């Protein structure tokens, strides 16, 4: 069931990227949260990109897996917060990608291998 959820989440993220012309550069997990490296047109504020991703993925995941509401603390798919970092001033895309790839233990990585956006 976990694998099916992860595959579906990845599918939703790819559809969002296509619809909004976002570039999904990297995605990884660290247990109870995910890291997504997204490129977007300047017309989108970083907080708007996060809002789009969080709202659509939550709605679609709950539609497909209604039992998730009962399994999640507070019945919410995402927490209210989040972290937004940008590339520039000494941080380039390769540094961000490496950071995301290095998240999680070996055991976690083997369980969610399907979260990779692109085959290795």
C-alpha positions as CSV (number, residue, x, y, z in Angstrom):
1,X,0.0,0.0,0.0
2,X,2.8,2.4,0.8
3,X,4.4,1.8,-2.6
4,X,1.1,2.5,-4.3
5,X,0.8,5.8,-2.4
6,X,4.3,6.9,-3.2
7,X,3.9,6.1,-6.9
8,X,0.6,8.0,-7.0
9,X,2.1,11.0,-5.2
10,X,4.9,11.1,-7.8
11,X,2.3,10.9,-10.6
12,X,0.4,13.9,-9.1
13,X,3.6,15.9,-8.8
14,X,4.4,15.2,-12.4
15,X,0.9,16.3,-13.5
16,X,1.2,19.5,-11.4
17,X,4.6,20.2,-13.0
18,X,3.1,19.8,-16.5
19,X,0.1,21.9,-15.8
20,X,2.0,24.8,-14.2
21,X,5.2,24.5,-16.2
22,X,7.2,23.6,-13.1
23,X,10.5,21.7,-13.4
24,X,10.8,18.9,-11.0
25,X,14.5,18.6,-10.5
26,X,14.8,16.2,-7.5
27,X,12.7,14.6,-4.9
28,X,13.5,12.5,-1.8
29,X,12.3,11.6,1.6
30,X,13.6,11.7,5.1
31,X,11.1,9.5,6.9
32,X,8.1,11.7,7.7
33,X,8.5,14.4,5.1
34,X,9.7,14.9,1.5
35,X,12.1,17.3,-0.2
36,X,11.2,18.6,-3.6
37,X,13.5,20.7,-5.8
38,X,11.3,22.7,-8.1
39,X,12.0,25.2,-10.8
40,X,9.2,27.7,-11.6
41,X,8.7,30.8,-13.7
42,X,9.4,34.1,-12.0
43,X,5.6,34.9,-12.0
44,X,5.2,32.4,-9.2
45,X,6.4,33.3,-5.7
46,X,8.1,30.4,-4.0
47,X,5.3,30.3,-1.4
48,X,2.7,30.1,-4.2
49,X,4.6,27.1,-5.7
50,X,4.4,25.4,-2.3
51,X,0.8,26.2,-1.9
52,X,-0.1,24.8,-5.3
53,X,1.8,21.6,-4.6
54,X,0.5,21.0,-1.1
55,X,-3.1,21.8,-1.9
56,X,-3.4,19.7,-5.1
57,X,-1.4,16.7,-3.7
58,X,-3.5,16.6,-0.5
59,X,-6.8,16.8,-2.3
60,X,-5.8,14.1,-4.8
61,X,-4.3,11.8,-2.2
62,X,-7.4,12.0,0.0
63,X,-9.6,11.3,-3.0
64,X,-7.7,8.2,-4.0
65,X,-6.9,7.0,-0.4
66,X,-9.7,8.3,1.9
67,X,-8.4,6.1,4.7
68,X,-5.4,8.5,5.0
69,X,-7.5,11.1,6.9
70,X,-7.9,8.6,9.8
71,X,-4.3,7.5,9.7
72,X,-2.8,11.0,9.8
73,X,-2.5,13.0,13.0
74,X,-5.1,15.8,12.7
75,X,-6.4,14.5,9.4
76,X,-4.2,16.8,7.4
77,X,-1.8,15.6,4.7
78,X,0.7,18.4,5.1
79,X,1.7,20.4,8.1
80,X,1.0,24.1,8.0
81,X,4.7,25.0,7.7
82,X,7.4,24.3,5.2
83,X,10.8,25.3,4.1
84,X,11.6,27.3,1.0
85,X,15.2,27.8,-0.1
86,X,16.4,29.3,-3.3
87,X,19.4,28.8,-5.6
88,X,21.9,31.6,-5.6
89,X,24.6,33.2,-3.4
90,X,26.9,30.2,-3.2
91,X,24.1,27.5,-3.4
92,X,23.7,26.0,-6.9
93,X,21.4,23.3,-8.2
94,X,23.9,20.5,-7.8
95,X,24.3,21.3,-4.0
96,X,20.5,21.2,-3.6
97,X,20.2,18.0,-5.5
98,X,23.0,16.3,-3.5
99,X,21.4,17.5,-0.2
100,X,18.1,15.9,-1.2
101,X,19.7,12.7,-2.4
102,X,21.6,12.4,0.9
103,X,18.4,12.6,3.1
104,X,17.1,9.5,4.9
105,X,18.8,6.3,6.1
106,X,19.7,3.5,3.8
107,X,16.6,1.6,5.0
108,X,14.3,4.5,4.3
109,X,15.8,4.9,0.8
110,X,15.3,1.3,-0.1
111,X,11.6,1.5,1.0
112,X,10.8,4.5,-1.0
113,X,13.1,4.0,-4.1
114,X,10.0,4.6,-6.2
115,X,10.0,8.3,-5.1
116,X,12.9,8.9,-7.4
117,X,11.7,11.1,-10.3
118,X,14.2,9.8,-12.8
119,X,15.8,6.4,-13.0
120,X,19.4,6.3,-11.7
